[in-house]
Amino acid sequence: MNRSKPPSRRTVEPLAAIRLAGLLLALAVSPLLPSAARAQEQPIKIGFLLKTMQEERYRTDKAEFIARAQALGAQVLFDSSGNSELTQLRQFEKLLDDGAQVIVLQPVNTGLAGTLVRLANQKGVKVVGYDAMVVNGPLDLMVMQDSWAVGRLQAEAMVRWFQRTRGKVEGKVALIMGQPGDSNAEAMSQGALDAIRQNPGLTLVAQVAHVDWSPDRAAETASNVLVKHRNGVDAFICNNSGLASGVIAALDLEKLADAEKVFVAGADADLKNIRYIVQGKQAAEVWKPIKPLAHKAAEIAVDLVRNPGKPPESIARAAGQDGLRFAMTDNGFAKVPTVITPVVLIGKENVDSALIAEKIFSEEQVYGGEAQP
């Protein structure tokens, strides 16, 4: 279960803030439009809005979600926002204008997106949170991976690495976080911090958030930390694969990109990072299987359209089966019915069994040739 507290507000794009202030005023006076009749009269239209396509994994999210929704007879209106709050606001409004009956939303800014949910609800459109929890807003339902468990798995792998390579759990650790204020970044980081604090021999020498989850900024942070500590940093725990790639780039410059010398963990299991693992440059990744996440979100969205009078909690409870988990998650506004999908630690020893055998990547992709586009 995502155990993070609602993140503090961060500075947002000025234009986005102005537009959202106008939306809040409009919501105060706009009438609620009924959705039940519309669900019966129109073909099913599902809006699917991702925050970015920057990371490799999002091509899979898009493809799997659309394939599952279409198999269930729905049309998908898809867009991605390039990590821009203002762009996401415009895209969200367009989905409503284009007749989306349910919107599945991965927010750019988890604290700001509550306003988008209110806008949709006032128009009779339900919103399903995807991957990152919308905080402080009346979200109807949530489908997510266990972000806290991601950080915990990373830190536990790090502790085992210290025991194996150093003979004791003692050293300097840097926590490389994603977007400031992002609920997933905070949950993953908290999972790691909880484990780090249970090992008094570990010293947290850096805890830095990175705008847009930027690998380049992560590389700069890692370089600065290495300089400050004279290359004496033992481990880097990163909130996603892209950030881990940035850290590996910085370590490469110092001839330290060696999993026996410095522990690096990422999350998302991008192909580049899996190749780093088999090459011995990176110690661990956390694979967050996309198919159960994307398929379940698509199924829930279609169910919400076909059964507009059915309580979201009932739909979520029914969906929380087949290896998935149901929870009521406090997002700072209300307890949100949540379906939680599993996460898996990946190391050199289980790349073949967990990823290649499951046809996530081919043997050639992982072990030979260039990374596929």
SEPA-304263 format. One record per atom (N, C-alpha, C): x, y, z; residue in three letters. Coordinates in steps of 0.2 Angstrom, whole numbers, padded with zeros to 4 digits, always signed. Example, Ala and Ser with C-alpha at 12.3 -4.5 7.8 and 13.67 -1.06 7.14 Angstrom:
% SEPA-304263
+0066-0028+0039Ala+0062-0022+0039Ala+0066-0016+0039Ala+0064-0011+0035Ser+0068-0005+0036Ser+0064+0000+0039Ser
//
This chain:
% SEPA-304263
+0004-0006+0000Met+0000+0000+0000Met+0004+0006+0000Met+0002+0011-0004Asn+0006+0017-0004Asn+0006+0021+0003Asn+0011+0021+0006Arg+0011+0024+0013Arg+0014+0031+0014Arg+0015+0034+0008Ser+0017+0041+0008Ser+0012+0046+0010Ser+0014+0051+0013Lys+0009+0057+0015Lys+0008+0061+0009Lys+0002+0065+0009Pro+0001+0069+0003Pro+0007+0074+0003Pro+0010+0075-0003Pro+0016+0079-0004Pro+0014+0086-0003Pro+0019+0090-0001Ser+0018+0098-0001Ser+0017+0101-0008Ser+0014+0106-0008Arg+0013+0110-0014Arg+0020+0112-0017Arg+0021+0112-0023Arg+0027+0115-0026Arg+0025+0120-0031Arg+0030+0124-0033Thr+0029+0129-0038Thr+0027+0126-0044Thr+0021+0129-0047Val+0019+0127-0053Val+0020+0132-0059Val+0019+0130-0065Glu+0019+0134-0071Glu+0014+0140-0070Glu+0016+0146-0070Pro+0012+0152-0069Pro+0005+0152-0073Pro+0006+0150-0079Leu+0000+0150-0084Leu-0005+0144-0081Leu-0002+0139-0079Ala-0006+0133-0077Ala-0010+0135-0071Ala-0006+0139-0066Ala-0009+0141-0060Ala-0015+0146-0061Ala-0014+0150-0066Ile-0019+0155-0068Ile-0025+0152-0071Ile-0024+0147-0076Arg-0029+0143-0079Arg-0033+0139-0074Arg-0030+0136-0069Leu-0033+0132-0064Leu-0037+0136-0059Leu-0035+0142-0058Ala-0039+0147-0053Ala-0045+0148-0057Ala-0045+0149-0063Gly-0051+0150-0067Gly-0056+0144-0067Gly-0053+0138-0067Leu-0057+0132-0067Leu-0061+0132-0060Leu-0057+0133-0055Leu-0060+0133-0048Leu-0066+0137-0048Leu-0065+0143-0051Leu-0071+0148-0051Leu-0077+0145-0055Leu-0075+0142-0060Ala-0081+0139-0065Ala-0084+0134-0061Ala-0080+0130-0058Leu-0083+0124-0054Leu-0088+0126-0049Leu-0087+0132-0046Ala-0092+0134-0041Ala-0099+0135-0043Ala-0099+0137-0050Val-0106+0138-0052Val-0108+0134-0058Val-0104+0129-0060Ser-0106+0125-0066Ser-0111+0119-0063Ser-0116+0118-0067Pro-0121+0112-0065Pro-0118+0106-0066Pro-0120+0101-0063Leu-0118+0094-0064Leu-0122+0091-0069Leu-0118+0088-0074Leu-0122+0085-0080Leu-0122+0077-0079Leu-0128+0075-0080Pro-0129+0068-0079Pro-0125+0063-0084Pro-0123+0058-0081Ser-0118+0054-0086Ser-0122+0047-0088Ser-0127+0045-0084Ala-0130+0039-0085Ala-0133+0038-0092Ala-0137+0043-0094Ala-0140+0043-0101Ala-0135+0043-0106Ala-0130+0047-0105Arg-0125+0048-0110Arg-0121+0041-0111Arg-0120+0037-0106Ala-0117+0031-0106Ala-0121+0026-0110Ala-0128+0027-0110Gln-0132+0022-0114Gln-0132+0025-0122Gln-0132+0031-0123Glu-0133+0034-0130Glu-0127+0034-0134Glu-0121+0034-0131Gln-0115+0035-0135Gln-0110+0029-0135Gln-0106+0028-0140Pro-0101+0023-0140Pro-0096+0024-0134Pro-0093+0019-0132Ile-0089+0020-0126Ile-0083+0024-0128Ile-0081+0030-0125Lys-0075+0034-0126Lys-0071+0034-0120Lys-0065+0032-0120Ile-0061+0032-0114Ile-0055+0037-0115Ile-0054+0042-0111Gly-0048+0046-0111Gly-0043+0043-0108Gly-0037+0043-0111Phe-0031+0040-0107Phe-0025+0045-0108Phe-0023+0048-0102Leu-0018+0054-0102Leu-0012+0052-0098Leu-0007+0051-0101Leu+0000+0050-0098Leu+0004+0057-0097Leu+0007+0057-0092Lys+0011+0063-0090Lys+0017+0064-0095Lys+0019+0059-0098Thr+0025+0059-0103Thr+0026+0053-0107Thr+0030+0053-0112Met+0032+0047-0116Met+0040+0047-0115Met+0043+0051-0110Gln+0050+0051-0110Gln+0053+0044-0108Gln+0050+0041-0104Glu+0053+0034-0102Glu+0051+0029-0107Glu+0055+0024-0108Glu+0054+0018-0112Glu+0047+0015-0110Glu+0046+0014-0104Arg+0040+0010-0102Arg+0033+0013-0104Arg+0033+0019-0105Tyr+0026+0022-0107Tyr+0024+0020-0114Tyr+0028+0018-0118Arg+0026+0015-0125Arg+0022+0009-0123Arg+0024+0005-0118Thr+0020-0001-0116Thr+0014+0000-0113Thr+0014+0005-0108Asp+0008+0008-0105Asp+0002+0009-0111Asp+0004+0013-0115Lys+0000+0016-0121Lys-0003+0010-0125Lys+0002+0005-0127Ala+0000+0000-0131Ala-0005-0005-0128Ala-0003-0007-0122Glu-0007-0012-0118Glu-0014-0009-0116Glu-0014-0003-0114Phe-0021+0000-0112Phe-0025+0000-0118Phe-0023+0003-0124Ile-0027+0004-0130Ile-0029-0003-0132Ile-0025-0008-0132Ala-0027-0014-0135Ala-0032-0018-0130Ala-0032-0017-0124Arg-0037-0020-0119Arg-0043-0016-0120Arg-0043-0010-0120Ala-0049-0006-0121Ala-0053-0007-0127Ala-0049-0008-0133Gln-0052-0009-0139Gln-0055-0016-0139Gln-0052-0021-0136Ala-0055-0028-0135Ala-0061-0028-0132Ala-0062-0023-0127Leu-0068-0022-0124Leu-0074-0018-0127Leu-0072-0016-0133Gly-0077-0012-0137Gly-0076-0004-0136Gly-0071-0002-0133Ala-0070+0005-0132Ala-0066+0009-0137Ala-0067+0015-0138Gln-0062+0019-0142Gln-0058+0023-0137Gln-0052+0024-0138Val-0047+0027-0133Val-0045+0034-0136Val-0046+0039-0132Leu-0043+0046-0134Leu-0037+0047-0130Leu-0031+0046-0133Phe-0025+0046-0130Phe-0021+0052-0131Phe-0017+0054-0126Asp-0012+0060-0126Asp-0007+0059-0121Asp-0002+0063-0122Ser+0003+0063-0116Ser+0006+0071-0116Ser+0008+0072-0110Ser+0009+0079-0109Ser+0016+0082-0108Ser+0021+0078-0110Gly+0028+0081-0110Gly+0030+0084-0103Gly+0027+0081-0097Asn+0029+0083-0091Asn+0027+0091-0090Asn+0022+0093-0094Ser+0020+0100-0093Ser+0013+0100-0090Ser+0012+0104-0084Glu+0006+0105-0081Glu+0001+0108-0086Glu+0003+0114-0089Leu-0001+0118-0093Leu-0004+0113-0099Leu+0001+0110-0102Thr-0001+0105-0108Thr-0006+0100-0105Thr-0005+0097-0100Gln-0010+0092-0097Gln-0017+0095-0096Gln-0017+0101-0093Leu-0023+0105-0092Leu-0027+0105-0099Leu-0023+0108-0104Arg-0027+0109-0111Arg-0029+0102-0113Arg-0025+0097-0113Gln-0027+0090-0115Gln-0033+0087-0111Gln-0033+0088-0105Phe-0038+0086-0101Phe-0045+0089-0103Phe-0045+0096-0104Glu-0051+0100-0106Glu-0053+0097-0113Glu-0048+0096-0117Lys-0050+0093-0124Lys-0053+0086-0124Lys-0051+0082-0119Leu-0054+0075-0119Leu-0061+0076-0117Leu-0063+0081-0112Leu-0069+0082-0110Leu-0074+0085-0116Leu-0071+0089-0120Asp-0074+0092-0126Asp-0075+0087-0131Asp-0071+0082-0131Asp-0072+0077-0136Asp-0076+0071-0134Asp-0079+0071-0128Gly-0084+0067-0126Gly-0081+0061-0122Gly-0076+0061-0119Ala-0073+0056-0115Ala-0078+0055-0109Ala-0080+0048-0108Gln-0085+0047-0103Gln-0081+0045-0096Gln-0075+0043-0097Val-0071+0042-0091Val-0064+0044-0093Val-0060+0047-0089Ile-0053+0049-0090Ile-0049+0045-0086Ile-0044+0041-0088Val-0039+0038-0085Val-0033+0043-0085Val-0031+0045-0079Leu-0026+0051-0078Leu-0020+0049-0075Leu-0014+0050-0078Gln-0008+0050-0074Gln-0005+0057-0074Gln-0006+0060-0068Pro-0005+0067-0067Pro+0003+0069-0068Pro+0004+0075-0071Val+0010+0078-0071Val+0012+0080-0064Val+0007+0084-0061Asn+0008+0086-0054Asn+0002+0083-0050Asn+0004+0079-0045Thr-0001+0075-0041Thr-0004+0079-0037Thr-0002+0085-0034Gly-0005+0089-0030Gly-0010+0094-0033Gly-0008+0096-0040Leu-0012+0101-0044Leu-0018+0097-0047Leu-0018+0091-0048Ala-0022+0087-0053Ala-0029+0086-0049Ala-0030+0088-0043Gly-0036+0087-0040Gly-0041+0092-0043Gly-0039+0098-0046Thr-0043+0102-0049Thr-0046+0099-0056Thr-0042+0095-0059Leu-0044+0092-0065Leu-0050+0087-0064Leu-0049+0083-0058Val-0054+0079-0056Val-0060+0082-0055Val-0060+0088-0051Arg-0066+0091-0050Arg-0070+0094-0056Arg-0066+0096-0061Leu-0068+0098-0067Leu-0072+0093-0070Leu-0069+0087-0071Ala-0072+0081-0074Ala-0079+0079-0070Ala-0078+0079-0064Asn-0084+0076-0060Asn-0090+0081-0061Asn-0089+0088-0061Gln-0094+0092-0062Gln-0097+0091-0069Gln-0094+0088-0074Lys-0097+0087-0080Lys-0099+0080-0081Lys-0100+0076-0075Gly-0102+0070-0075Gly-0097+0064-0077Gly-0091+0066-0077Val-0086+0061-0080Val-0082+0059-0074Val-0081+0052-0073Lys-0077+0050-0068Lys-0070+0050-0070Lys-0065+0050-0065Val-0058+0050-0066Val-0055+0044-0062Val-0051+0040-0066Val-0047+0034-0063Val-0040+0037-0063Val-0037+0037-0057Gly-0030+0038-0057Gly-0026+0033-0059Gly-0020+0034-0063Tyr-0016+0029-0066Tyr-0009+0030-0063Tyr-0006+0025-0060Asp+0001+0025-0058Asp+0003+0029-0053Asp+0001+0036-0053Ala+0003+0041-0048Ala-0004+0044-0045Ala-0004+0043-0038Met-0010+0045-0034Met-0011+0053-0035Met-0017+0055-0037Val-0019+0062-0037Val-0021+0063-0029Val-0018+0068-0026Val-0019+0070-0019Val-0024+0076-0019Val-0027+0076-0013Asn-0031+0082-0011Asn-0036+0083-0017Asn-0039+0078-0019Gly-0045+0079-0024Gly-0049+0073-0024Gly-0056+0074-0027Pro-0061+0069-0026Pro-0060+0063-0031Pro-0054+0060-0032Leu-0053+0055-0036Leu-0058+0049-0035Leu-0061+0046-0041Asp-0066+0041-0041Asp-0063+0034-0039Asp-0057+0033-0042Leu-0054+0026-0041Leu-0047+0027-0043Leu-0043+0022-0041Met-0035+0022-0042Met-0033+0015-0044Met-0028+0015-0049Val-0025+0009-0051Val-0017+0011-0051Val-0014+0007-0047Met-0007+0009-0046Met-0002+0003-0044Met+0004+0004-0044Gln+0009-0001-0042Gln+0010+0001-0034Gln+0013-0003-0031Asp+0015-0002-0024Asp+0021+0002-0023Asp+0021+0009-0024Ser+0027+0013-0024Ser+0031+0012-0018Ser+0028+0012-0012Trp+0032+0011-0006Trp+0036+0005-0006Trp+0033-0001-0009Ala+0037-0007-0009Ala+0043-0007-0014Ala+0042-0002-0019Val+0048-0002-0024Val+0054+0001-0020Val+0053+0006-0016Gly+0059+0009-0013Gly+0061+0004-0007Gly+0057+0000-0004Arg+0059-0005+0001Arg+0063-0010-0003Arg+0061-0013-0008Leu+0064-0018-0012Leu+0071-0016-0014Leu+0072-0009-0016Gln+0078-0007-0018Gln+0083-0007-0012Gln+0080-0004-0006Ala+0085-0003-0001Ala+0087-0010+0002Ala+0082-0015+0002Glu+0084-0022+0005Glu+0089-0025+0000Glu+0089-0024-0006Ala+0094-0026-0011Ala+0101-0023-0009Ala+0100-0016-0008Met+0106-0013-0006Met+0110-0016+0001Met+0105-0017+0006Val+0108-0020+0012Val+0112-0026+0011Val+0108-0031+0006Arg+0112-0037+0005Arg+0118-0036+0001Arg+0118-0031-0003Trp+0124-0029-0007Trp+0130-0027-0002Trp+0128-0023+0003Phe+0133-0021+0008Phe+0136-0027+0011Phe+0132-0032+0013Gln+0134-0038+0017Gln+0138-0042+0013Gln+0137-0043+0006Arg+0141-0047+0002Arg+0148-0044+0000Arg+0147-0037-0002Thr+0154-0034-0005Thr+0158-0031+0001Thr+0155-0029+0006Arg+0159-0025+0012Arg+0159-0029+0018Arg+0155-0034+0019Gly+0155-0038+0025Gly+0152-0035+0031Gly+0149-0029+0030Lys+0145-0026+0035Lys+0141-0020+0031Lys+0135-0019+0034Val+0131-0014+0032Val+0133-0007+0034Val+0138-0004+0031Glu+0140+0002+0033Glu+0143+0006+0027Glu+0141+0012+0026Gly+0143+0016+0020Gly+0139+0022+0019Gly+0140+0026+0013Lys+0137+0032+0011Lys+0132+0031+0006Lys+0126+0033+0007Val+0120+0032+0002Val+0117+0039-0001Val+0116+0039-0007Ala+0113+0045-0010Ala+0106+0042-0013Ala+0101+0046-0011Leu+0094+0045-0013Leu+0092+0050-0019Leu+0091+0047-0025Ile+0090+0051-0031Ile+0082+0051-0033Ile+0079+0056-0031Met+0072+0056-0031Met+0069+0059-0038Met+0063+0058-0040Gly+0060+0061-0046Gly+0057+0068-0045Gly+0052+0069-0048Gln+0048+0076-0048Gln+0047+0078-0041Gln+0049+0084-0040Pro+0047+0087-0033Pro+0040+0087-0032Pro+0038+0084-0026Gly+0031+0084-0024Gly+0027+0079-0027Gly+0030+0074-0031Asp+0026+0069-0034Asp+0025+0063-0029Asp+0018+0061-0029Ser+0017+0056-0024Ser+0020+0050-0025Ser+0021+0047-0031Asn+0025+0041-0032Asn+0032+0042-0030Asn+0035+0048-0031Ala+0042+0049-0029Ala+0043+0049-0022Ala+0038+0052-0018Glu+0039+0052-0011Glu+0037+0045-0008Glu+0033+0041-0011Ala+0032+0035-0008Ala+0037+0030-0009Ala+0040+0030-0015Met+0046+0026-0016Met+0052+0028-0012Met+0053+0034-0011Ser+0058+0037-0007Ser+0057+0035+0000Ser+0051+0035+0003Gln+0049+0034+0010Gln+0051+0026+0011Gln+0049+0022+0006Gly+0051+0015+0007Gly+0058+0014+0007Gly+0062+0017+0004Ala+0069+0017+0004Ala+0072+0019+0011Ala+0069+0025+0013Leu+0072+0028+0019Leu+0070+0024+0025Leu+0064+0021+0025Asp+0062+0017+0031Asp+0067+0011+0032Asp+0070+0008+0026Ala+0075+0003+0027Ala+0082+0006+0029Ala+0083+0012+0026Ile+0090+0015+0027Ile+0090+0016+0035Ile+0085+0019+0038Arg+0085+0021+0045Arg+0085+0015+0049Arg+0084+0009+0047Gln+0084+0003+0051Gln+0091+0000+0051Gln+0096+0004+0048Asn+0103+0001+0047Asn+0107+0007+0049Asn+0109+0008+0056Pro+0113+0014+0058Pro+0120+0015+0055Pro+0122+0010+0052Gly+0129+0010+0049Gly+0128+0014+0042Gly+0122+0015+0040Leu+0122+0019+0033Leu+0121+0026+0034Leu+0124+0030+0030Thr+0124+0038+0031Thr+0121+0040+0024Thr+0115+0044+0025Leu+0112+0047+0019Leu+0115+0053+0018Leu+0119+0054+0012Val+0123+0060+0011Val+0120+0064+0006Val+0114+0062+0003Ala+0111+0066-0002Ala+0104+0064-0003Ala+0099+0068-0003Gln+0092+0067-0005Gln+0089+0072-0009Gln+0089+0071-0016Val+0088+0077-0020Val+0083+0075-0025Val+0078+0079-0026Ala+0072+0078-0031Ala+0074+0082-0038Ala+0072+0079-0043His+0074+0081-0050His+0068+0083-0054His+0067+0089-0056Val+0062+0091-0060Val+0061+0087-0067Val+0055+0085-0069Asp+0054+0081-0075Asp+0057+0075-0075Asp+0059+0072-0069Trp+0063+0066-0068Trp+0069+0065-0073Trp+0072+0071-0074Ser+0077+0072-0079Ser+0084+0067-0077Ser+0086+0063-0082Pro+0092+0059-0081Pro+0098+0064-0081Pro+0098+0069-0085Asp+0103+0074-0086Asp+0104+0077-0079Asp+0099+0079-0076Arg+0099+0082-0069Arg+0102+0077-0064Arg+0100+0071-0065Ala+0102+0066-0060Ala+0110+0065-0061Ala+0112+0065-0067Ala+0119+0064-0068Ala+0123+0070-0065Ala+0120+0076-0065Glu+0124+0082-0062Glu+0124+0081-0055Glu+0118+0079-0052Thr+0118+0078-0045Thr+0123+0073-0043Thr+0123+0067-0046Ala+0128+0062-0044Ala+0135+0064-0045Ala+0137+0068-0050Ser+0143+0071-0051Ser+0145+0075-0045Ser+0141+0079-0043Asn+0142+0084-0037Asn+0143+0080-0031Asn+0139+0075-0030Val+0140+0071-0024Val+0146+0067-0024Val+0148+0065-0029Leu+0155+0061-0030Leu+0160+0066-0028Leu+0160+0072-0031Val+0165+0077-0030Val+0166+0078-0022Val+0160+0080-0019Lys+0160+0082-0012Lys+0163+0076-0008Lys+0161+0070-0010His+0164+0065-0005His+0170+0061-0008His+0173+0064-0013Arg+0179+0061-0016Arg+0178+0054-0018Arg+0173+0053-0022Asn+0171+0047-0025Asn+0170+0041-0020Asn+0168+0044-0014Gly+0167+0039-0008Gly+0160+0038-0007Gly+0156+0038-0012Val+0149+0036-0011Val+0148+0029-0013Val+0144+0025-0009Asp+0144+0018-0010Asp+0138+0016-0013Asp+0132+0019-0013Ala+0126+0017-0016Ala+0122+0023-0018Ala+0118+0022-0024Phe+0113+0027-0026Phe+0107+0023-0027Phe+0101+0025-0024Ile+0095+0023-0025Ile+0091+0028-0029Ile+0088+0026-0034Cys+0085+0030-0039Cys+0078+0029-0040Cys+0073+0034-0040Asn+0066+0033-0041Asn+0064+0030-0048Asn+0068+0030-0053Asn+0066+0027-0059Asn+0072+0025-0063Asn+0071+0022-0069Ser+0077+0019-0073Ser+0080+0025-0076Ser+0077+0030-0078Gly+0080+0036-0081Gly+0085+0039-0077Gly+0083+0040-0070Leu+0087+0043-0065Leu+0093+0039-0064Leu+0092+0032-0064Ala+0098+0028-0063Ala+0103+0028-0069Ala+0100+0029-0075Ser+0104+0030-0081Ser+0109+0036-0080Ser+0106+0041-0078Gly+0110+0047-0077Gly+0115+0046-0072Gly+0114+0043-0066Val+0119+0041-0061Val+0125+0037-0064Val+0123+0032-0068Ile+0128+0027-0072Ile+0132+0031-0076Ile+0129+0036-0080Ala+0133+0041-0084Ala+0139+0044-0080Ala+0137+0047-0074Ala+0141+0051-0070Ala+0147+0046-0067Ala+0145+0040-0065Leu+0149+0035-0062Leu+0154+0033-0068Leu+0152+0032-0074Asp+0156+0030-0080Asp+0162+0035-0081Asp+0161+0041-0080Leu+0166+0046-0080Leu+0172+0046-0075Leu+0170+0043-0070Glu+0175+0041-0064Glu+0177+0034-0064Glu+0175+0030-0069Lys+0177+0023-0069Lys+0174+0020-0063Lys+0168+0021-0061Leu+0165+0018-0055Leu+0159+0015-0057Leu+0157+0014-0064Ala+0151+0011-0066Ala+0152+0003-0066Ala+0152+0001-0060Asp+0154-0006-0058Asp+0150-0008-0052Asp+0145-0013-0053Ala+0141-0015-0048Ala+0144-0018-0042Ala+0151-0020-0043Glu+0155-0022-0037Glu+0158-0016-0033Glu+0158-0011-0036Lys+0161-0005-0033Lys+0156+0000-0030Lys+0150+0001-0034Val+0145+0006-0032Val+0138+0003-0033Val+0134+0002-0028Phe+0127+0000-0029Phe+0123+0005-0032Phe+0119+0003-0038Val+0114+0008-0041Val+0108+0004-0042Val+0102+0007-0040Ala+0096+0003-0041Ala+0091+0008-0044Ala+0087+0006-0049Gly+0082+0010-0052Gly+0076+0007-0052Gly+0071+0009-0056Ala+0064+0006-0056Ala+0061+0008-0062Ala+0058+0003-0065Asp+0054+0003-0072Asp+0057-0002-0076Asp+0063-0004-0075Ala+0066-0010-0079Ala+0066-0008-0087Ala+0068-0002-0088Asp+0070+0000-0095Asp+0075-0004-0098Asp+0075-0006-0104Leu+0080-0010-0108Leu+0087-0008-0106Leu+0088-0001-0107Lys+0095+0001-0106Lys+0098-0001-0099Lys+0093-0001-0094Asn+0095-0002-0087Asn+0096-0010-0086Asn+0092-0014-0089Ile+0093-0021-0089Ile+0099-0023-0092Ile+0101-0020-0097Arg+0108-0021-0101Arg+0113-0019-0096Arg+0112-0013-0092Tyr+0117-0011-0088Tyr+0118-0017-0082Tyr+0113-0020-0080Ile+0113-0025-0075Ile+0117-0031-0078Ile+0116-0034-0084Val+0119-0039-0086Val+0127-0038-0088Val+0128-0031-0090Gln+0135-0029-0091Gln+0139-0028-0084Gln+0135-0028-0079Gly+0139-0027-0072Gly+0140-0020-0070Gly+0136-0015-0073Lys+0136-0008-0072Lys+0131-0006-0066Lys+0126-0010-0066Gln+0120-0008-0061Gln+0118-0014-0058Gln+0117-0013-0051Ala+0115-0019-0047Ala+0108-0021-0047Ala+0103-0017-0047Ala+0096-0019-0047Ala+0092-0014-0050Ala+0086-0017-0052Glu+0080-0013-0055Glu+0074-0016-0051Glu+0069-0012-0051Val+0062-0015-0049Val+0058-0015-0055Val+0056-0020-0057Trp+0051-0021-0063Trp+0044-0020-0060Trp+0040-0015-0063Lys+0033-0014-0062Lys+0029-0017-0068Lys+0027-0023-0068Pro+0024-0026-0073Pro+0018-0021-0076Pro+0019-0019-0082Ile+0014-0014-0085Ile+0007-0017-0087Ile+0007-0024-0090Lys+0001-0026-0092Lys-0004-0027-0087Lys-0003-0029-0081Pro-0009-0029-0076Pro-0011-0022-0075Pro-0007-0017-0074Leu-0008-0011-0073Leu-0013-0008-0078Leu-0010-0008-0085Ala-0014-0005-0090Ala-0020-0009-0092Ala-0020-0015-0091His-0026-0019-0093His-0032-0018-0088His-0030-0018-0081Lys-0035-0017-0076Lys-0038-0010-0076Lys-0034-0005-0078Ala-0036+0002-0078Ala-0041+0002-0084Ala-0040-0001-0090Ala-0044-0001-0095Ala-0051-0004-0094Ala-0050-0010-0090Glu-0056-0014-0089Glu-0061-0010-0084Glu-0057-0006-0079Ile-0061-0002-0074Ile-0065+0003-0077Ile-0061+0007-0082Ala-0064+0012-0086Ala-0070+0010-0089Ala-0070+0005-0093Val-0076+0002-0097Val-0081+0001-0092Val-0080-0003-0087Asp-0085-0005-0082Asp-0088+0002-0079Asp-0085+0007-0078Leu-0088+0013-0075Leu-0092+0016-0080Leu-0091+0016-0087Val-0095+0018-0092Val-0102+0014-0092Val-0101+0008-0092Arg-0106+0003-0093Arg-0111+0003-0087Arg-0108+0004-0081Asn-0112+0004-0075Asn-0111+0010-0071Asn-0114+0015-0074Pro-0113+0022-0071Pro-0116+0023-0064Pro-0121+0018-0062Gly-0123+0019-0055Gly-0120+0014-0050Gly-0115+0010-0053Lys-0112+0006-0048Lys-0106+0009-0044Lys-0106+0008-0038Pro-0101+0012-0034Pro-0094+0010-0036Pro-0089+0015-0037Pro-0082+0014-0038Pro-0079+0009-0034Pro-0081+0009-0027Glu-0078+0004-0022Glu-0079-0003-0024Glu-0086-0004-0026Ser-0088-0011-0028Ser-0084-0013-0034Ser-0083-0009-0039Ile-0079-0010-0045Ile-0072-0012-0043Ile-0069-0008-0039Ala-0062-0009-0037Ala-0061-0015-0033Ala-0066-0017-0028Arg-0065-0023-0025Arg-0065-0029-0029Arg-0070-0029-0034Ala-0070-0034-0039Ala-0064-0035-0043Ala-0061-0029-0045Ala-0055-0029-0049Ala-0049-0032-0045Ala-0049-0031-0038Gly-0043-0033-0034Gly-0042-0040-0033Gly-0042-0044-0038Gln-0041-0051-0038Gln-0036-0053-0043Gln-0035-0060-0043Asp-0030-0062-0048Asp-0023-0060-0047Asp-0021-0060-0041Gly-0014-0058-0039Gly-0014-0050-0038Gly-0019-0047-0038Leu-0019-0039-0037Leu-0022-0038-0030Leu-0022-0032-0027Arg-0024-0031-0020Arg-0028-0025-0020Arg-0033-0025-0016Phe-0038-0019-0015Phe-0036-0016-0009Phe-0037-0009-0009Ala-0036-0005-0003Ala-0040+0001-0003Ala-0041+0004+0002Met-0044+0011+0003Met-0038+0016+0005Met-0036+0020+0000Thr-0030+0024+0001Thr-0032+0031+0002Thr-0029+0034+0008Asp-0031+0041+0009Asp-0026+0045+0005Asp-0030+0050+0001Asn-0026+0054-0004Asn-0026+0061-0001Asn-0028+0062+0006Gly-0028+0069+0008Gly-0034+0072+0008Gly-0039+0069+0004Phe-0046+0072+0003Phe-0051+0067+0005Phe-0049+0061+0003Ala-0054+0055+0004Ala-0051+0049+0004Ala-0054+0044+0006Lys-0051+0037+0005Lys-0053+0034-0002Lys-0048+0033-0006Val-0050+0032-0013Val-0049+0024-0014Val-0054+0021-0017Pro-0054+0014-0019Pro-0048+0013-0024Pro-0044+0008-0022Thr-0037+0007-0025Thr-0036+0000-0027Thr-0034-0001-0033Val-0032-0008-0035Val-0024-0007-0036Val-0020-0012-0032Ile-0013-0012-0032Ile-0010-0018-0036Ile-0006-0016-0040Thr-0002-0022-0044Thr+0005-0023-0041Thr+0007-0029-0043Pro+0014-0031-0039Pro+0020-0028-0043Pro+0025-0028-0039Val+0032-0026-0041Val+0037-0031-0040Val+0042-0032-0044Val+0047-0037-0044Val+0054-0035-0044Val+0058-0037-0039Leu+0065-0035-0039Leu+0069-0039-0045Leu+0073-0035-0049Ile+0077-0038-0054Ile+0084-0037-0053Ile+0088-0043-0053Gly+0095-0043-0052Gly+0098-0047-0058Gly+0105-0047-0058Lys+0108-0051-0063Lys+0106-0059-0063Lys+0104-0061-0057Glu+0102-0068-0057Glu+0095-0070-0059Glu+0091-0065-0060Asn+0084-0067-0062Asn+0082-0063-0069Asn+0086-0060-0072Val+0084-0057-0078Val+0081-0062-0083Val+0084-0067-0084Asp+0082-0072-0089Asp+0075-0075-0087Asp+0074-0077-0080Ser+0068-0080-0078Ser+0062-0075-0078Ser+0064-0069-0076Ala+0058-0064-0074Ala+0057-0060-0080Ala+0061-0059-0085Leu+0060-0054-0090Leu+0060-0058-0097Leu+0066-0061-0098Ile+0066-0065-0105Ile+0061-0070-0106Ile+0061-0075-0101Ala+0056-0080-0101Ala+0049-0078-0101Ala+0047-0072-0098Glu+0041-0069-0099Glu+0039-0065-0105Glu+0045-0065-0110Lys+0044-0061-0116Lys+0043-0054-0115Lys+0046-0051-0110Ile+0046-0044-0109Ile+0052-0041-0114Ile+0057-0044-0114Phe+0063-0043-0118Phe+0065-0049-0121Phe+0068-0049-0127Ser+0071-0055-0130Ser+0078-0055-0128Ser+0081-0061-0128Glu+0088-0063-0126Glu+0093-0058-0130Glu+0091-0057-0137Glu+0096-0053-0141Glu+0095-0046-0139Glu+0090-0043-0137Gln+0089-0037-0134Gln+0093-0036-0128Gln+0093-0040-0124Val+0096-0040-0117Val+0104-0041-0118Val+0106-0046-0122Tyr+0113-0048-0121Tyr+0117-0046-0128Tyr+0114-0044-0133Gly+0117-0043-0139Gly+0115-0037-0143Gly+0119-0034-0147Gly+0117-0028-0151Gly+0115-0022-0148Gly+0112-0017-0151Glu+0110-0011-0148Glu+0103-0011-0145Glu+0102-0007-0140Ala+0095-0007-0137Ala+0090-0005-0143Ala+0085-0008-0143Gln+0080-0007-0148Gln+0076+0000-0146Gln+0074+0003-0152Pro+0070+0009-0151Pro+0064+0008-0148Pro
//
